[in-house]
Amino acid sequence: MKTFKLHLIRHGMTAGNLQGLYIGSGTDIPLCDEGRAQLKELKERFEYPQVDTVFSSPLVRAVETANILFPNAGHQFTVHDLREAGFGVFENRPVKDLVKEEDFKKWITPGSGFVPKGAEPTEQFHARCAETLLKLFEYMIRMDVTEAACVTHGGVIMSMLSQRALPSRHPEQWMADPGCGYTVQTDVQLWMRDRLVEAIDIVPFGYADTLRGQAEAEENEAFE
């Protein structure tokens, strides 16, 4: 049976990432020099899929990442609902300061229902992410696009996969490094029956071996 693959990739680093700021959809900043250099290094060391169709968040950091990783893509679409969550009054503030505030603790507590001023409600964000993943695969199936890439944000990837991917994992277990992510696939039967995808690889290809090597080295150091 024909399968449809989508490579979900987190955008590269920004100055906000390096400074430890809480950056959502309310802050539209480009990649920093370190972020661009890191993406180029990843392309040199590892292999990214060769795709002709690329979806991306409309935020500059995602569009720029898509252009660096997939410069030859013939079809590139910005999708409004691939943007990161909006953090309202917490936007663009140092995380080290926010974690001391009671309202922030309520905001990041699952099920609290607390919504800071100007922020996107958490339940609404998760519903948006799940619906957007559905729409991407529906487009691919309808247009017979068997493989595509999607450059978006870490929070979006974690939300999508924790809701719709096999194996079932908590959101934090779907964290992705900048410029990296996951390959998911489905077929028409699995999609029509369960609206689920299977996570089958880490992007870029070969990066997972590096992660395993680092983990083993750290483990060995712990026992020395």
N, C-alpha and C positions, 0 to 999 in steps of 0.2 A: 504494500500500500504506500502511496506517495506521502512523504513527510514534508513538513514546512519548518524551517529553522529560523530562529531569530536570535541575534547576538546582542544582548543587553550590556551596554558599556557605560561606565561612569565617566564623566568629563575629567579632564586633567586638572592639575592643581592651580589654585588662584592665590593671590596675596592674602585673601581672607582665610584660606585653609592654613597657610603658613603662620598666620598671626593668631590662630585659634579663635576666630570669630564665628558666630552663629549665623550662617549665611543661607537664606532661603530664596524664594522667588521675588522678594521685595528688593533684592540687591542684584543688579545686573552688571557684573564685572567680568573683564576678560581673563584669560589665562595669564599667569605671571611668566617671566622668563624661565624660571625653574620648571614650571609646568610644561612649557613648550619643549624644553630640552629633555625632560623626562619622557614625554610622548615619543620624541624622535629616537631616544635610546631604546624604548620598548619596541619600536618598529624594527630597529637594527638587530636586536637580540632575539626577538621572538616573531611569531607569524600571526598576523591578523587575517581574518577571512577575506576573500576577494568577493565583494558583493557590488551589485549595480544599483541597489535600492537602499537608501539610508534615511531613517527617520531621526529627527532630533528635537530636543527641547528648543523653544525659541530663545532661550537665554544665551547670551554671547559666549559664555564659557563652554556650552555644549556645542553650539554651531561651529566654533573655532576648533574644538576637538574633532568633530566629524570631518572638517576640511583637512585636518592634518592626517588623520588615520585613513580616510577614504577619499583621496583627492580625485580619483578617476570615476567615482560613482556617477552614473548617468542620470539617476533620479534621486534627488534629495528633497525631503519634505520636512518642514518645521511643523510640529504638532503642539498646539497651545497647551493641551492637557498633559504633556510630558514635563511641564515645569515642576520645579521643586515646590514643597509646601510653603505657604506664606507664614512667617513667624511673628508678624505684627510688631508690637512694641519690643519684642526680644531681638528683632532683626539687627544684624550687624554689630552685636555686642560681644565682648569676650566671654567665652563659655566658662572660664574660671571664676568670673564674677557672677554669672547667672546661676550657677549651681548652688550658690549661697542664699538665693532668694526663694521664699516659700511659694510664690506664684509660679515660678519656673518649675519647681519640684512637682507641683500639681499638674502643670502642663505636660510633663514627660511621664507622668504616672498613667499607665494603661487603664482605661475605663473611668478616669476621674471626671471626664466631661468638661473640664475647665478649658475655657478658650480665652487667651489673652486678647486685649484690645487690638483689632486690626488683623488678627491671625485667621487662617483657614481652619475650621473645626477638624479635628483629627479624623472623625468618622467620615466626613465629607472628602477628605484627602484620600483615605483608603478606598472609598467607593470610586473616586475619580481614577485612581491608579488601576484598579481591577477592570473598570470599564474600558480604559484606554488600551490595556493589553488585549482585551477582547476585540476591540476595533482594529488594532494592528493585524491580528491574525485573520480576522474576517476579510480585511482588505487583501492580504496575501493570498488567501484561499480563493477569493473571488477573481483576483487578477492573475492567478497562477504564478505568483512570485514565491519560489520554493526556498529562497534564502535571502535574508536582509539583515541589516544592522540597525540598532537603535541606540543613540547616544543621549543619555539623560543624566539623572542625579542619583546619588547613593540612596536617599530616602525613597525615591520612586521605585528603584530596583528592589529594595528590601520589602516594600509594601506589595508590589506585584507578585513576587515569588513566594512570600509567606502566605499569600491568599490563593494562588493558582498553580503552584509548582509541586511536582513530585520529585524527590522525596519531600515530605512535609517537614518544615523547619520553622523556628521562631525568626522574626525579622532580623535580629542581630546576627543570626547565623548566615545571612545572605549579604553581609557587608562586602563591599568591593573596594579595592585600592584604586586610586586615580588612574584612568586609562585602561582599567581592567573590568571584567565582569563575567557573565555566564552565557553559555549557549543553551537555549531551550528549544525543544521541538515538539510538534504534535502532528497528528494525522486527522483527517476529516472525521473519522469515527470517534476518536477520543475527544475531539473538540466538540462535536455535536452532542455527544452523550453527557460529558462531564465538565466541559469548559476548562480543561486542565492541560498543562504542558509538562514535559519531562525535562529536568535539568541534566544535561549530558556532558558538559565540558566547561572548562574555565578559559576565558579569553584574556590575553592572546594565548595561542596554543604554545605549550611549553612552559608557561609561567607557573603552572601548578607544580611542576617538578622543582622549580626554584623554591617555592614555598615549603614543599616537603623537605628539601635539603636544609633550609634554614631552621625548620622545626627540629629536625634530627640533630643538627649541630648544637642548638640550644639545649636539647635534652641531654646530649653527651656532656656538655659543659656543666650541667647541673649535677652530674654524677662524678665529676672529676675531683 
